[in-house]
Amino acid sequence: MVDYHAANNQPSAGGVQTYMEQENDWDRDLLLDPAWEKQQRKTFTAWCNSHLRKAGTQIENIEEDFRDGLKLMLLLEVISGERLAKPERGKMRVHKINNVNKALDFIASKGVKLVSIGAEEIVDGNAKMTLGMIWTIILRFAIQDISVEETSAKEGLLLWCQRKTAPYKNVNVQNFHISWKDGLAFNALIHRHRPDLIDYDSLRKDDPVHNLNNAFEVAEKHLDIPKMLDAEDIVNTARPDEKAIMTYVSSFYHAFSGAQKAETAANRICKVLAVNQENEQMMEDYEKLASELLEWIRRTIPWLENRTQEKTVNEMQAKQEDFRDYRCVHKPPKVQEKCQLEISFNTLQTKLRLSNRPAFMPSEGRMVSDINGAWHTLEGAEKGYEEWILSEIRRLERLEHLAEKFHQKAAIHQSWTDGKEAMLTQKDYETSTLSEVKALLRKHEAFESDLAAHQDRVEQIAAIAQELNELDYYDSASVNACCQKICDQWDVLGALTQSRKESLERTEKQLESIDELYLEYAKRAAPFNNWMEGAMEDLQDMFIVHNIEEIQGLITAHEQFKSTLSEANKEREAIQAIQAEVQKIAQSNGIKLSGGNPYTTITPESIDSKWEKAMAMVPQRDAALQEELNKQNSNDSLRATFATQANTVGAYIQAKMEEIGRISIEMNGTLEDQLTSLKDYQKNIMSYMPEINKLEGYHQLIQEALIFDNQYTAYTMEHLRVGWEQLLTTIARTINEVENQILTRDAKGISQEQLYEYRASFNHFDKDHSGALMAEEFKACLISLGYDVENDKQGDGEFARIMGIVDPNGSGAVTFQAFIDFMSRETTDTDTADQVIASFKILAGDKNFITAEELRRELPPDQAEYCIARMAPYTGPDGAPGALDYMSFSTALYGESDL
């Protein structure tokens, strides 16, 4: 049954008086109509008994059983929940009148004006007055407090019936008499609230008795509403009694009002729990994506920090290709993941602020700042790895060149030293004549000149070996062994040379015949021969250059060398003339020459042979230098091509970065229009990607050509990649900012005009178009919006409170999103922990705890189980088995430690 106590304990005298005056059209003459009087007797008797049975009694005859006032007073105590004055138990008429007066006085104390109803008439059993009094009680305690959309009593009850039955066919409630005759309205009310009890589609409008009895029986059996009407009486009466119908319908209103409150409370809880579940899922997604990105960075950095050296240029170029594959294939998806992670984090924080939840704090080490720090470390490792690869390629290229040069010079030196030790250790001077000894001595002097000339080559070999060691050449051991062998052999040759010289000088006094021509030939032939060997060595020398200036320098040096060939040829002819003079003197004097020139092993034939070889090498050198010049010209063309594309792309990125900065400040139209424009702008930017890929292709050609500098542009591929990534990230962040503004507007109910006003005020005071307001700019903006903060001092007063909200980190700058969040918080309401607790209390039937059974009955299954899994057991003194603490659960939803 319905409990009227809460509604009736605080009467409103003015409201009751007004309504009772409206209902004072009680026409007692209508009671003379037997049909209406019968309906009222039956309905009012059933209504009284529905309350009297709570006190263990009932009435049979409404005008007889209230005559002594005892059951009348008991009825008022039951429906009001208050104690009346003690009744008099006497049987005399005066005792009965006093009891009825006590009841009537109590009714009058509730603000009800009784018209023409006296105790004597009730005691005398006046049916008209008794029914009128009971109707007055029903109006006051069952109908008066019904209110729908600021209507009251009869109008409110009628409006409630109309709304509940509106969706049903053949039901049109316009009054409380003929609109109910076919019984469909009663069935529609029950079906609307308890569809499991009524098969509405099976009911027929032409069978009113069945419809009425079906509704009366279901209400009595399942809703605890006693049967107050008779189906046949209603059907057979042209106009059923309005008061009887209203009394019975009011019982439905009170029976279902509790269910309505529970439904509203359940909806509120469902809404709050749905928001919480969505936020938790976003938090889990953020944690997962952040962990995966950080793990990828953690695995990648050691690879980028690996400095294991390779032995050849080709091996290092393979590493360079792996790095290029990482930059173009593996890293771009991670850049997108990082951008999406920041967007998800910002969206989650916005949703938490809008739902009055505490800000999301990711697990330790997974903050956006931590990810940015790790990303910065990754990019630093990338830069260092790329620089190391280029440095290693240069080093290995230099090493290969030096190693080849070392082995070439060592082979020439080895060829020169062959037989020198045997020559220096022979004892031929012991059996020679004086002239032969003198010849041997001159020959030895020529050898010393030759030895001195080769000293420079030995020093070059040692210097190259030292440089190979310093550059960590992988085969340094064999180089060092070869160099050490050459140096040891050189020391032996020096010692042997000195020893032979001393021996010859001791016998020189005994030998006087010296062939001056041979000596002169030897002295001039040896340096010339050494010059030719040096020239041949230079003509065969390997070279490596990186630009046109270097190759032109080599070409200039080669031209200078060719300019000296005329003088060298004259020297060759002069040397050959000496030998010719020897032959002429010998022939003139009949001298038989035994063997060759005693002072040198250099023959005219060997000089001519080396000269021819050297002359043949000159055009070969010309061709090699010209080929390298063509290569450098091609490389320079590659530089110019890359520079043209890089300058175009760099200017485009810089222009678009400036343009997106202006767009974010100067955007007009609705937020949806702005979002559409930004996404179109983003597509336009992405259409420029082929130009970036074209530049990447030029850069690959540059690297494959081993070009390490470019004087035609200040841009590097790395700078342009970073700029392009920053441009895409800035556009994505601007789009996310507009999406969050839309989310804030829709969640907070902010109108488009308010957003325009906020944007106009913000942009007006953002003088430098930085997208943020400094403290003084923000204060001026607040003053323009009507906030009284003009006289607040720094760090004090209302302005300090507001700055604490919009700038919690104390950066001194206020972003537009923080400004919008503050203004929406100032102008709209959100659910609070108190409201959620009040909703749970309704579902719990006003208890301080709730049970799992109640949660499953009132909430959808998934949200009921969500609450059961997270609610702590209730520990209060008034608890029961299985009781759950909904108060601490509600406060935890909003991050509060106490209610």
ZAMARGU-4260 file (C-alpha; in steps of 0.2 Angstrom, whole numbers, plus 5000, padded with zeros to 4 digits):
<rodrens>
0) 5000/5000/5000 | 5005/5018/4998 | 5012/5028/5013 | 5006/5045/5014 | 5015/5051/5029
5) 5030/5059/5021 | 5018/5070/5010 | 5006/5074/5024 | 5017/5079/5038 | 5021/5097/5031
10) 5004/5104/5026 | 5003/5119/5015 | 4988/5129/5022 | 4988/5141/5007 | 4989/5127/4994
15) 4976/5116/5003 | 4964/5131/5005 | 4965/5136/4987 | 4962/5118/4980 | 4948/5115/4993
20) 4939/5130/4987 | 4940/5124/4969 | 4933/5107/4974 | 4919/5115/4985 | 4907/5111/4971
25) 4902/5096/4981 | 4884/5094/4975 | 4875/5084/4988 | 4860/5082/4977 | 4870/5071/4966
30) 4870/5058/4980 | 4852/5056/4977 | 4857/5047/4961 | 4857/5029/4966 | 4870/5024/4954
35) 4883/5037/4959 | 4879/5035/4978 | 4882/5016/4976 | 4898/5019/4967 | 4904/5031/4980
40) 4899/5020/4994 | 4909/5005/4987 | 4924/5015/4982 | 4925/5025/4998 | 4922/5010/5009
45) 4936/5000/4999 | 4948/5015/5001 | 4945/5017/5020 | 4947/4998/5022 | 4964/4998/5012
50) 4971/5009/5026 | 4961/5003/5041 | 4967/4985/5038 | 4984/4992/5043 | 4977/4994/5060
55) 4969/4977/5060 | 4951/4983/5057 | 4938/4988/5044 | 4921/4995/5041 | 4905/4987/5033
60) 4893/5002/5032 | 4902/5019/5029 | 4888/5030/5037 | 4886/5018/5052 | 4903/5013/5057
65) 4910/5031/5058 | 4896/5037/5069 | 4905/5035/5086 | 4921/5043/5079 | 4933/5030/5084
70) 4937/5022/5067 | 4936/5039/5060 | 4950/5045/5071 | 4960/5028/5068 | 4958/5031/5049
75) 4966/5048/5051 | 4980/5042/5062 | 4984/5028/5049 | 4984/5039/5034 | 4993/5054/5042
80) 5005/5045/5053 | 5001/5056/5068 | 4993/5053/5084 | 4976/5062/5088 | 4969/5067/5104
85) 4964/5052/5115 | 4946/5046/5110 | 4932/5045/5123 | 4926/5027/5126 | 4908/5031/5132
90) 4893/5026/5123 | 4883/5042/5125 | 4879/5054/5111 | 4890/5067/5118 | 4905/5056/5118
95) 4902/5051/5100 | 4901/5070/5095 | 4917/5074/5104 | 4926/5060/5095 | 4920/5066/5078
100) 4924/5084/5082 | 4942/5079/5087 | 4943/5071/5069 | 4936/5086/5061 | 4947/5098/5071
105) 4962/5087/5065 | 4956/5088/5047 | 4954/5107/5049 | 4972/5108/5056 | 4978/5102/5039
110) 4972/5117/5031 | 4955/5110/5025 | 4940/5121/5026 | 4925/5110/5030 | 4909/5117/5023
115) 4892/5112/5031 | 4899/5096/5038 | 4895/5095/5057 | 4899/5081/5070 | 4880/5079/5074
120) 4876/5075/5056 | 4890/5062/5056 | 4884/5055/5072 | 4866/5054/5066 | 4872/5044/5051
125) 4869/5056/5037 | 4875/5047/5022 | 4877/5063/5011 | 4888/5072/5025 | 4898/5056/5028
130) 4902/5053/5010 | 4907/5072/5008 | 4918/5071/5023 | 4927/5055/5016 | 4929/5064/5000
135) 4937/5078/5008 | 4949/5067/5017 | 4953/5058/5001 | 4956/5075/4992 | 4968/5081/5006
140) 4978/5065/5009 | 4978/5055/4993 | 4975/5068/4979 | 4981/5085/4984 | 5000/5082/4984
145) 4999/5075/4966 | 5009/5088/4955 | 5014/5086/4937 | 5023/5101/4928 | 5017/5114/4941
150) 4999/5108/4940 | 4991/5101/4956 | 4977/5089/4962 | 4964/5085/4949 | 4973/5093/4934
155) 4990/5085/4939 | 4982/5068/4941 | 4974/5070/4924 | 4990/5075/4916 | 4999/5060/4923
160) 4986/5048/4916 | 4986/5057/4899 | 5005/5055/4898 | 5006/5037/4904 | 4992/5031/4892
165) 4997/5042/4877 | 5006/5028/4867 | 4991/5016/4868 | 4978/5014/4855 | 4960/5016/4859
170) 4964/5026/4875 | 4961/5045/4876 | 4959/5051/4894 | 4951/5068/4894 | 4941/5066/4911
175) 4938/5055/4926 | 4921/5048/4920 | 4917/5042/4903 | 4936/5041/4897 | 4937/5025/4909
180) 4921/5016/4905 | 4929/5003/4892 | 4943/4998/4905 | 4957/5001/4892 | 4964/5016/4902
185) 4966/5006/4918 | 4975/4992/4908 | 4986/5004/4899 | 4992/5012/4916 | 4996/4995/4923
190) 5005/4989/4906 | 5015/5005/4905 | 5023/5002/4922 | 5022/4983/4923 | 5021/4976/4905
195) 5023/4958/4912 | 5006/4959/4920 | 4995/4964/4906 | 4993/4957/4888 | 4987/4974/4881
200) 4986/4968/4863 | 4973/4955/4867 | 4961/4967/4875 | 4946/4973/4864 | 4937/4989/4866
205) 4920/4981/4864 | 4922/4970/4879 | 4923/4983/4893 | 4917/4972/4908 | 4932/4960/4904
210) 4944/4974/4902 | 4938/4982/4919 | 4938/4966/4929 | 4955/4961/4922 | 4963/4978/4927
215) 4954/4977/4945 | 4960/4959/4948 | 4978/4962/4942 | 4979/4978/4953 | 4972/4969/4968
220) 4983/4953/4966 | 5000/4961/4960 | 5000/4979/4965 | 4991/4978/4982 | 4977/4990/4976
225) 4960/4984/4983 | 4945/4983/4971 | 4936/4999/4974 | 4924/4999/4959 | 4912/4987/4951
230) 4914/4984/4932 | 4895/4982/4929 | 4891/4998/4939 | 4903/5008/4928 | 4898/5000/4911
235) 4879/5002/4915 | 4881/5020/4921 | 4880/5034/4908 | 4892/5044/4917 | 4902/5035/4930
240) 4905/5044/4947 | 4920/5056/4945 | 4926/5055/4963 | 4925/5036/4963 | 4936/5035/4948
245) 4948/5049/4954 | 4950/5039/4971 | 4954/5023/4963 | 4966/5031/4950 | 4975/5040/4964
250) 4979/5023/4971 | 4988/5019/4955 | 4998/5035/4955 | 5004/5032/4973 | 5008/5014/4969
255) 5018/5018/4953 | 5027/5034/4960 | 5039/5025/4970 | 5044/5015/4954 | 5046/5031/4944
260) 5058/5037/4957 | 5068/5021/4957 | 5068/5022/4938 | 5075/5040/4938 | 5088/5035/4951
265) 5093/5020/4941 | 5095/5030/4926 | 5106/5043/4935 | 5117/5029/4941 | 5118/5021/4924
270) 5123/5037/4917 | 5137/5040/4930 | 5143/5022/4928 | 5143/5022/4909 | 5154/5038/4910
275) 5166/5029/4922 | 5167/5013/4912 | 5171/5023/4896 | 5184/5033/4905 | 5192/5017/4913
280) 5193/5009/4895 | 5201/5025/4888 | 5214/5024/4903 | 5217/5006/4899 | 5220/5009/4881
285) 5231/5024/4885 | 5242/5013/4897 | 5243/4999/4884 | 5248/5010/4869 | 5260/5020/4880
290) 5268/5004/4886 | 5270/4997/4869 | 5277/5013/4862 | 5290/5015/4877 | 5295/4996/4874
295) 5298/5000/4856 | 5309/5015/4860 | 5318/5004/4873 | 5322/4991/4861 | 5327/5003/4847
300) 5339/5014/4857 | 5352/5000/4860 | 5352/4996/4841 | 5355/5015/4837 | 5368/5016/4851
305) 5377/5000/4844 | 5394/5006/4837 | 5401/4990/4832 | 5414/4994/4818 | 5414/4985/4801
310) 5429/4981/4790 | 5423/4987/4773 | 5414/5002/4766 | 5401/4990/4758 | 5397/4983/4776
315) 5394/5000/4783 | 5383/5005/4768 | 5372/4990/4772 | 5370/4997/4789 | 5366/5014/4782
320) 5353/5005/4771 | 5345/4997/4787 | 5345/5014/4795 | 5336/5021/4780 | 5323/5007/4780
325) 5320/5011/4799 | 5318/5029/4796 | 5306/5027/4781 | 5296/5011/4786 | 5297/5007/4805
330) 5297/5024/4812 | 5283/5033/4804 | 5269/5022/4811 | 5277/5026/4828 | 5276/5044/4825
335) 5257/5042/4822 | 5255/5032/4838 | 5264/5045/4848 | 5253/5059/4841 | 5237/5048/4844
340) 5243/5045/4862 | 5244/5063/4865 | 5227/5066/4857 | 5219/5052/4868 | 5227/5059/4883
345) 5220/5076/4880 | 5202/5069/4876 | 5202/5058/4891 | 5207/5073/4903 | 5193/5084/4894
350) 5180/5070/4898 | 5186/5068/4916 | 5184/5087/4918 | 5167/5088/4910 | 5161/5073/4921
355) 5168/5081/4937 | 5181/5067/4939 | 5199/5069/4945 | 5212/5071/4932 | 5220/5054/4925
360) 5237/5051/4931 | 5245/5037/4921 | 5257/5024/4929 | 5274/5030/4934 | 5285/5032/4918
365) 5270/5033/4906 | 5266/5052/4907 | 5265/5061/4891 | 5281/5070/4897 | 5290/5054/4900
370) 5285/5048/4882 | 5291/5064/4875 | 5307/5063/4885 | 5310/5045/4878 | 5306/5051/4861
375) 5319/5065/4862 | 5332/5052/4868 | 5327/5041/4853 | 5329/5056/4841 | 5346/5060/4849
380) 5351/5042/4846 | 5346/5043/4828 | 5356/5058/4825 | 5371/5051/4833 | 5369/5034/4824
385) 5368/5043/4807 | 5383/5054/4810 | 5393/5039/4816 | 5388/5029/4800 | 5394/5043/4789
390) 5409/5045/4799 | 5413/5027/4798 | 5410/5027/4779 | 5423/5041/4777 | 5435/5032/4789
395) 5434/5016/4780 | 5435/5024/4763 | 5451/5033/4769 | 5458/5017/4776 | 5455/5007/4760
400) 5464/5021/4751 | 5479/5022/4763 | 5480/5003/4763 | 5481/5002/4744 | 5494/5016/4744
405) 5504/5008/4758 | 5505/4991/4748 | 5509/5000/4732 | 5524/5010/4740 | 5530/4994/4750
410) 5530/4984/4734 | 5540/4998/4725 | 5552/4999/4740 | 5554/4980/4740 | 5558/4980/4722
415) 5571/4993/4724 | 5579/4984/4739 | 5580/4967/4730 | 5599/4963/4729 | 5605/4978/4739
420) 5611/4968/4753 | 5621/4956/4742 | 5629/4970/4733 | 5634/4979/4749 | 5641/4963/4756
425) 5652/4958/4742 | 5672/4959/4743 | 5675/4963/4725 | 5687/4978/4729 | 5699/4966/4737
430) 5705/4960/4720 | 5702/4975/4709 | 5714/4988/4702 | 5715/5005/4708 | 5704/5011/4694
435) 5691/4998/4698 | 5692/5003/4717 | 5689/5021/4712 | 5675/5015/4701 | 5668/5005/4715
440) 5669/5020/4727 | 5660/5032/4715 | 5647/5018/4712 | 5645/5018/4731 | 5643/5036/4732
445) 5630/5035/4718 | 5621/5022/4729 | 5621/5033/4744 | 5613/5046/4734 | 5600/5033/4728
450) 5598/5028/4746 | 5595/5045/4752 | 5582/5048/4739 | 5573/5032/4745 | 5573/5038/4763
455) 5558/5049/4759 | 5548/5034/4753 | 5552/5024/4768 | 5546/5038/4779 | 5530/5039/4769
460) 5528/5021/4772 | 5530/5022/4790 | 5518/5038/4791 | 5505/5028/4781 | 5506/5013/4793
465) 5505/5025/4808 | 5489/5033/4801 | 5481/5016/4798 | 5485/5012/4816 | 5477/5028/4822
470) 5461/5025/4811 | 5460/5007/4818 | 5462/4998/4802 | 5456/4980/4804 | 5472/4972/4796
475) 5484/4983/4806 | 5494/4968/4811 | 5500/4963/4794 | 5503/4982/4790 | 5514/4984/4805
480) 5523/4968/4801 | 5527/4974/4784 | 5532/4991/4790 | 5543/4984/4803 | 5552/4972/4790
485) 5555/4987/4779 | 5562/4998/4793 | 5573/4984/4799 | 5579/4981/4782 | 5582/4999/4780
490) 5593/4999/4795 | 5603/4985/4789 | 5605/4993/4772 | 5611/5009/4781 | 5624/4999/4792
495) 5630/4989/4777 | 5631/5005/4766 | 5642/5013/4780 | 5653/4998/4781 | 5656/4996/4763
500) 5660/5015/4761 | 5673/5013/4775 | 5681/4998/4766 | 5682/5007/4749 | 5690/5023/4757
505) 5704/5013/4765 | 5709/5006/4748 | 5706/5023/4739 | 5724/5028/4741 | 5729/5013/4730
510) 5717/5017/4716 | 5718/5033/4705 | 5711/5029/4688 | 5693/5035/4689 | 5682/5037/4673
515) 5675/5054/4676 | 5662/5052/4662 | 5655/5037/4670 | 5655/5046/4687 | 5646/5061/4680
520) 5634/5049/4671 | 5630/5040/4687 | 5628/5056/4697 | 5615/5063/4684 | 5607/5047/4679
525) 5603/5042/4697 | 5592/5058/4702 | 5584/5058/4685 | 5580/5039/4687 | 5573/5043/4704
530) 5563/5057/4697 | 5556/5046/4684 | 5551/5033/4697 | 5543/5046/4707 | 5534/5054/4693
535) 5527/5036/4688 | 5522/5033/4705 | 5513/5050/4706 | 5505/5046/4689 | 5498/5029/4696
540) 5494/5036/4713 | 5476/5034/4718 | 5465/5049/4722 | 5449/5053/4731 | 5440/5069/4730
545) 5423/5076/4736 | 5420/5091/4726 | 5424/5100/4710 | 5437/5111/4718 | 5447/5096/4724
550) 5448/5088/4707 | 5452/5104/4698 | 5466/5106/4710 | 5473/5089/4705 | 5471/5094/4687
555) 5480/5110/4689 | 5494/5100/4698 | 5495/5088/4684 | 5496/5102/4671 | 5510/5109/4680
560) 5519/5092/4680 | 5516/5091/4661 | 5524/5108/4659 | 5540/5102/4667 | 5542/5087/4654
565) 5551/5098/4641 | 5565/5102/4654 | 5565/5084/4660 | 5567/5078/4642 | 5582/5089/4639
570) 5590/5082/4655 | 5587/5064/4648 | 5595/5069/4632 | 5610/5077/4641 | 5612/5060/4652
575) 5611/5050/4636 | 5625/5062/4628 | 5637/5058/4642 | 5635/5039/4638 | 5637/5043/4620
580) 5653/5052/4624 | 5660/5037/4634 | 5657/5026/4619 | 5666/5039/4607 | 5681/5041/4618
585) 5683/5022/4620 | 5682/5020/4601 | 5694/5034/4598 | 5707/5027/4610 | 5704/5009/4607
590) 5698/5006/4624 | 5688/4990/4627 | 5675/4992/4640 | 5672/4978/4651 | 5654/4978/4656
595) 5644/4993/4660 | 5646/5009/4669 | 5655/5004/4685 | 5647/5018/4695 | 5629/5014/4692
600) 5617/5001/4686 | 5606/5013/4677 | 5608/5010/4659 | 5603/5022/4645 | 5590/5008/4639
605) 5582/5008/4656 | 5581/5027/4656 | 5573/5027/4639 | 5561/5013/4644 | 5555/5022/4660
610) 5553/5038/4650 | 5542/5029/4637 | 5532/5021/4651 | 5530/5038/4660 | 5525/5047/4644
615) 5512/5033/4641 | 5505/5036/4658 | 5502/5055/4656 | 5486/5053/4644 | 5480/5039/4655
620) 5481/5051/4670 | 5472/5064/4659 | 5458/5052/4656 | 5456/5047/4675 | 5456/5065/4680
625) 5443/5070/4667 | 5432/5055/4672 | 5433/5061/4690 | 5429/5079/4685 | 5413/5072/4675
630) 5408/5062/4691 | 5410/5078/4702 | 5400/5088/4689 | 5386/5075/4691 | 5387/5075/4710
635) 5386/5094/4709 | 5370/5092/4698 | 5363/5081/4711 | 5367/5093/4725 | 5358/5107/4715
640) 5343/5096/4711 | 5341/5091/4730 | 5344/5109/4735 | 5330/5115/4723 | 5317/5103/4730
645) 5323/5105/4748 | 5321/5124/4747 | 5304/5122/4740 | 5299/5110/4753 | 5307/5120/4767
650) 5298/5136/4762 | 5281/5126/4760 | 5283/5119/4778 | 5288/5135/4785 | 5273/5144/4777
655) 5260/5131/4782 | 5267/5131/4800 | 5264/5150/4800 | 5247/5148/4791 | 5240/5135/4804
660) 5245/5147/4818 | 5234/5160/4810 | 5220/5148/4806 | 5219/5142/4824 | 5217/5160/4830
665) 5206/5167/4816 | 5194/5153/4812 | 5175/5158/4810 | 5159/5149/4809 | 5152/5135/4820
670) 5164/5123/4828 | 5158/5109/4816 | 5162/5121/4802 | 5179/5124/4809 | 5182/5105/4812
675) 5177/5102/4794 | 5189/5116/4787 | 5203/5109/4798 | 5201/5092/4791 | 5200/5098/4773
680) 5216/5108/4777 | 5224/5092/4784 | 5219/5083/4768 | 5227/5097/4758 | 5243/5096/4768
685) 5244/5077/4766 | 5242/5079/4747 | 5260/5087/4747 | 5267/5070/4753 | 5273/5065/4735
690) 5284/5080/4736 | 5292/5074/4752 | 5294/5057/4744 | 5302/5065/4729 | 5315/5074/4741
695) 5318/5057/4750 | 5322/5049/4733 | 5335/5064/4729 | 5342/5061/4746 | 5345/5043/4743
700) 5354/5047/4727 | 5365/5059/4736 | 5369/5046/4749 | 5373/5033/4736 | 5384/5045/4728
705) 5394/5047/4744 | 5390/5066/4744 | 5392/5073/4762 | 5390/5092/4759 | 5379/5104/4749
710) 5383/5122/4747 | 5367/5126/4738 | 5355/5124/4753 | 5355/5126/4772 | 5342/5112/4773
715) 5346/5095/4778 | 5335/5080/4776 | 5334/5078/4795 | 5328/5096/4797 | 5314/5094/4784
720) 5309/5077/4791 | 5307/5085/4809 | 5298/5100/4801 | 5286/5089/4792 | 5282/5079/4807
725) 5279/5095/4817 | 5267/5102/4804 | 5257/5086/4804 | 5257/5085/4823 | 5252/5103/4825
730) 5237/5101/4813 | 5232/5085/4823 | 5233/5095/4839 | 5223/5109/4832 | 5209/5097/4826
735) 5209/5089/4843 | 5207/5106/4852 | 5191/5110/4841 | 5185/5092/4845 | 5187/5095/4863
740) 5178/5112/4862 | 5163/5103/4854 | 5164/5090/4867 | 5164/5104/4881 | 5150/5113/4872
745) 5139/5098/4870 | 5142/5092/4888 | 5140/5108/4896 | 5126/5115/4886 | 5136/5130/4880
750) 5128/5139/4865 | 5137/5144/4849 | 5135/5162/4853 | 5144/5160/4870 | 5158/5151/4861
755) 5159/5165/4849 | 5160/5177/4863 | 5173/5168/4873 | 5184/5166/4857 | 5182/5184/4853
760) 5187/5190/4870 | 5202/5178/4871 | 5208/5183/4853 | 5206/5202/4858 | 5218/5201/4872
765) 5230/5188/4864 | 5240/5203/4856 | 5255/5192/4851 | 5243/5178/4843 | 5253/5165/4853
770) 5237/5155/4857 | 5239/5159/4876 | 5236/5174/4888 | 5248/5180/4900 | 5242/5183/4918
775) 5238/5202/4915 | 5230/5199/4898 | 5219/5185/4906 | 5214/5197/4920 | 5209/5211/4907
780) 5199/5197/4898 | 5190/5192/4914 | 5186/5211/4918 | 5179/5212/4901 | 5167/5197/4904
785) 5161/5205/4921 | 5172/5198/4934 | 5177/5209/4948 | 5196/5206/4949 | 5203/5223/4944
790) 5209/5227/4962 | 5216/5210/4966 | 5234/5209/4970 | 5246/5196/4963 | 5243/5180/4972
795) 5228/5186/4982 | 5209/5187/4980 | 5197/5180/4967 | 5210/5182/4953 | 5222/5170/4962
800) 5209/5157/4964 | 5204/5158/4946 | 5222/5157/4940 | 5224/5141/4951 | 5210/5133/4941
805) 5216/5138/4924 | 5235/5137/4927 | 5237/5123/4940 | 5256/5121/4935 | 5260/5139/4937
810) 5267/5142/4920 | 5260/5160/4919 | 5250/5156/4903 | 5232/5152/4900 | 5227/5142/4885
815) 5210/5144/4876 | 5205/5126/4881 | 5208/5130/4899 | 5198/5146/4897 | 5184/5137/4890
820) 5184/5124/4903 | 5184/5137/4917 | 5169/5147/4908 | 5159/5131/4906 | 5162/5126/4924
825) 5156/5143/4930 | 5140/5143/4919 | 5134/5124/4920 | 5131/5111/4933 | 5137/5093/4933
830) 5133/5077/4943 | 5140/5077/4960 | 5144/5063/4973 | 5130/5069/4984 | 5117/5067/4969
835) 5124/5049/4966 | 5123/5045/4984 | 5105/5051/4985 | 5100/5041/4970 | 5108/5025/4978
840) 5098/5029/4994 | 5081/5029/4984 | 5086/5012/4976 | 5090/5005/4993 | 5073/5011/5001
845) 5081/5024/5012 | 5093/5012/5020 | 5112/5017/5022 | 5117/5002/5013 | 5111/4992/4997
850) 5111/4973/4993 | 5117/4964/4977 | 5099/4959/4974 | 5093/4977/4974 | 5106/4982/4962
855) 5102/4968/4950 | 5084/4972/4951 | 5086/4991/4948 | 5101/4992/4936 | 5106/4984/4919
860) 5116/4968/4922 | 5133/4974/4917 | 5132/4990/4927 | 5124/4980/4942 | 5139/4968/4942
865) 5151/4983/4940 | 5144/4991/4956 | 5144/4974/4965 | 5162/4970/4961 | 5168/4987/4967
870) 5157/4991/4982 | 5165/4987/4999 | 5155/4978/5012 | 5144/4989/5023 | 5151/4990/5041
875) 5138/5001/5050 | 5128/4995/5065 | 5112/4994/5055 | 5119/4983/5042 | 5113/4966/5036
880) 5121/4950/5028 | 5127/4955/5010 | 5125/4974/5013 | 5136/4985/5002 | 5143/5002/5005
885) 5136/5013/4991 | 5142/5030/5000 | 5161/5026/4999 | 5159/5019/4981 | 5150/5035/4975
890) 5163/5047/4983 | 5177/5036/4975 | 5169/5039/4958 | 5173/5058/4960 | 5190/5056/4968
895) 5184/5062/4985 | 5190/5055/5001 | 5175/5060/5011 | 5157/5065/5007
</rodrens>
